[in-house]
Amino acid sequence: METREEKNVKWVLIVSLIMFFVLKWWYFLDSSFPYTVFDIWFFIYLINILSVILTITFAALNKTGFWDAEVTYQLAIFFFVVSMALFFVAQLQIVSTVVY
């Protein structure tokens, strides 16, 4: 029987994989590289993608049993929260584009 932490990591891994492909599709929908200037939105996008990749990495390490289970669990949850927060902040770009 799976513990609560194992179930959490499994769903974090699933959601992060889906989010990675959605972010890739979302930001590169119109062109190969949508940013012509390196503004704050570019850096938010870059940090978001890196935090999603780190979430996937640490969740996979936790599921396979490599490294310390508690450390990989804490890191996976931390980077998942960071990626979700940055995903929310990135939506402000869409709202500001629609409003202005």
TAVEN-V206388 format. One record per pair of residues at least 12 apart in sequence whose ideal C-beta (glycine too) atoms are under 7 Angstrom apart, sorted by the first residue. I is the first residue (numbers start at 1). J is the second residue. Records with the same first field share a line. If there is no record, write none. Layout:
I->J + J
This chain:
5->73
9->59 + 62 + 63 + 73 + 76
10->63
12->55 + 59 + 76 + 77 + 80
13->56 + 59 + 60 + 63
16->52 + 55 + 56 + 59 + 80 + 83
17->56
19->52 + 83 + 87
20->52 + 56
23->48 + 49 + 52
27->45
41->93
44->86 + 89 + 90
45->90
47->86
48->83 + 86 + 87 + 90
51->79 + 82 + 83 + 86
52->83
54->79
55->76 + 79 + 80 + 83
58->72 + 75 + 76 + 79
59->76
62->76
